[in-house]
């Protein structure tokens, strides 16, 4: 029972901490717009009407587990693709959870640094929360990520035909 109470308290404390961090973040923006702090006589400042936070992030997908590297190429590629989609979904969830003021994530995922991306797009917090598809691939597409698959394997995207959000 005490373990459940401790877990409940930890969850509440974490949410309060996230709320406090978000409050501090937005308060800093308001303070920056309050021009009177720089020695002006007037006490008015700039009025905040809108603000959003966007993270631009790019990463290289993990390769398949060393035990699976000796599998036939098509099976290894399918494992890689499934793992990449799952990893991307998990990473997006963690980013939104860890950064409470984050509204949008512009993401690009590559198989390696020298090749075009295999996933890219913009995901909004609200669209991440609202996806209830059973397939990870369908969730990611519904959230706003673009990718191309053939025979259950991710293929490189042609960057000149897609808007690449991360530069």
Secondary structure, DSSP 8 states (H G I E B T S, - for coil): -HHHHHHHHHHHHHHHHHHHHHHHHHHHHHHHH-GGGGT-S------------EEEEEEE-----GGGTTS-HHHHHHHHHHHHHHHHHHHHHHHHHH-TT--EEEEEEESSTTS-EEEEEEEEHHHHHT---SSHHHHHHHHTEE-EEETTEEE---TTTS--S--
